[in-house]
Every structure is written in structure tokens, then in C-alpha cells.
Amino acid sequence: MRRAAWLLTALLAGIVLGGALHPLKDAEGFGWLTPLIGQWVAMIGQVFLRLIFMIVVPLVVSALMLGAFELGCGKGMGRVFLKTLGCTVLASTAAVAIGVGLVVLFTPGVGANLTATGSPEKIIESAAAAKPLTEALLDLLPKNPVASATRALEGEIIGLMVACLIIGAAMSAAGVREKVAHTLVPFLEQVFAVCMTVVGFAMVLAPAGVFSLVLNTVFTNGLGVFATLLGYVGVVVLALLIQQFVVYPILLVLLAKRSPWRFMYDCREVYLYAFSTSSSNATLPKALQTAETGLAIPARISRFVLTVGATANQNGTALFEGVTVLFLAQVYDVDLTLGEQITVVLMSIVAGIGTAGVPGGSLPLIVILMQTIGVPAEGIGLILGVDRFLDMCRTLVNVSGDLVIAAVVGRGEPMDVDTPAD
């Protein structure tokens, strides 16, 4: 919680100091303030953002290839794999649709109308260059994934993401899986680990980065924008509650034939672990124990579904990413076309496969989503101060979704047949 406290302190300090200095922005004798804050102080925030930008492409490539590979390795259980994949896509799609729908309905960011401190010309060009829906769908399959990677920060990341999913699935095919398991897969795991280490470096700088970004924003625009943060938090929490207490119970009743309330009661300790650690990976041992002993899910099913789900079924995070990107688009008054909104939905669903199951793991993909639709990347500073609480909430929903899918997939499967000996 120490990092969360520093981030919250940085957010509040940036708000207070920026609000105090805002009236002096155009005051006589204070002309030096604008270059000092807008250039030198803002540079600290840009260093923080560039640490994130520099690992976006290797992180996306390694995470999505590994996620698709793990999903494709059904260990000979083709039926189990297909059921897991279908439930994962269904739950993530429902989550993102709920989140995006609530943002469009309640418009928590409308009225802030921030001045972009980055490049407003790029935003205008991005909106003007919006492609027809048919062309945008065709571009999901890139002619040259390497070219998409070089232009990832210019809005072509989704083609690279789809290419990584296809290649990752091909890596899991029979006859190929054994060849890459000891060569390409360990390499990708090491790339992913290095990228997450760089994210760790960035998070050390995060309090200074948040202070810089927020101070610059409030100094430029005034305090009014932060009234919208309460609405943003409310929308995220409401969407997560709907996913947890409406979507999951429907899946449990219709597909798993279980009582939702009994199921959630049996999972109460797992929920507490997830909420307190903000990490799907850290909660995995407790989730496995609960699935096998408390929920009576066959061990081979729970081990496969929950282990893969800790990385590849982050539907709470997918929901959060969709809400955050559209909220910040509203804050900066970026008018999105229908095609761009669909792009946000699709990328949020796909990003749920490649998000690291650790605190702050969604940050790089949120930033790249913002860049794709022309939202200034410095807007991420507005939500980092409240992100720790929201991270705790969405991790609970992530882990809960893994257990729900394990229950759905395990229905009708024989108990512990072929359980490996210790």
C-alpha cells in the first residue's frame, strides 16, 4: 500500500499546487510560470510515459503470443480448451460492453474539456483519418506485422495484436508445440519478464510522474476537471458490480447449474486474497485450492483454466481499460466515431489476454489504447491516484471470473481422471 499512498499524495499535491498557481497563469509578472511548469516540470511526466512507451511493442508481442499459446495448449483436452476459450470471450465481451455502455450512458468525463498538453494537431489528424468500418475490420489482419509494430504508437497496434494471437495459436498446434516449448516460449517469457521489470522502474518514478502530469493539467485547466474523477470511479465500480453480481450469476445458473450465492460464499476467502493483493498471480494458489476442495471442480480442469486464466482471462481489467479510455476521451473532448468506439471494445477484449496479473499490469495497454484513438497519453496521470482502489476491485472480478469459467467448463467432466501422481 506504500506505493498507493505515494501516488495518492502526488495526485493531491499536484491538484493543490496546480489549483493555487492556475490564477497566476496569465497574471502580469508571472510569465515565467508557463514555461517552467509546461516544459520543465512536465518533462518529468514525459519521462515516466516514455518508459512505458518503450516497452509497449515487446510487451504486447510476448504477452499475447504466450497467452494464445497457453490457451491453445489443451493438453489433449480439445473440448475443455474450446469451452474455456468460448467462456473467456463471452465473459470479456460482456464486461467491456457493460463498461462502455455505462460510460456512454453517464458520460462522466463530459464537461471537463481539458486542453491537451501534448499534440492537439495529432488528435485532429487522427479523427480526420478515421477509416470506414469495413476497411478497419480488414486491417485487423495486417499485411506486414513488423510495419504495424513500428507504427504501434500511431494507431496500428491492433493489427499487431491480432497477428500475435494468430502466431501464438499456431505455436500451440500439434507438431509445433514441442519444438517451441524449449526455445521460443522461454525466450518470450524472458522478454515479458524484462518488460515487466521496466514497468517496475516506471512505477518507481510514478509518484513524480503523476505529480508532474497533474500539476501541469490543473495549472493549465483549473480544478474543475477533478470533479469528474468521482463520476469515473463510480462508473467503474458500478460496471464491476454488474459483472460480478449479474453476469457471473447468469453464467453459473445457465451453464454451470450452480447456486450463485453458494458459489460466492465458498469463494469468499479467494475474493479477500484478490482484493488485498491486487494480483491474480498471487491469488492463484488459493484459487486452485478452493476450486478443488471447496467447489469440487476436477483438478485437471481447475489447474488448466485457473492457471491460464491468471493471464488470459482478465475480463475485469478489460472492462476497466474500456471505461478508462472512453472516459479520458470525454475529458479531452475527443469525439470518437462508431468505428473508433468499436476499436476500443475489440482492443480491450484482446488486451485482456495480454495483461499481466500483477498490480499496474494494465498500464501499458491503457496508454497504447489512448494513443490509438488520439487521446493525450498524459491523461493517464488523472486516474493513477485512484487506480490502486480500482485495481483491487477489478482483480477481485478477474479472479472471480476465472473460478466461474472453471465451474462452467468442469460441469459434466469426470472427477480427477488421469490426475498425475506426485
Buried (B, 14 or more C-beta within 10 A) or exposed (E): EEBBEBBBBBBBBBBBBBBEBBEBBEEEEEEEBBEBBBEEBBEBBBBBBEBBBBBBBBBBBBBBBBBBBBBBBBEEBEEBBEBBBBBBBBBBBBBBBBBBBBBEEBBBBBBBEBEBBBEBEBBEEBBEEBBEEEEBBEBBEBEEBEEBBEBBBEBBBBBBBBBBBBBBBBBBEEEBBEEBBEEBBEEBEEBBEBBBEBBEEBBEBBBBBBBBBBBBBBBBBBEEBBEBBEBBBEBBBBBBEBBBEEBBBEBBEEBBEBEBEEBBEBBEBBBEBBBBBBBBBBBBEBBBEBBBEBBEBBBBBBBBBBBBBBBBBBBBBBBBBBBBBBBBBBBBBBEBBEBBBBBBBBBBBBBBBBBBBBBBBBBBBBBBBBBBBBBBBBBBBBBBBBBBBBBBBBBBBBBBBBBBBBBBBBBEBEEEEEEEEE
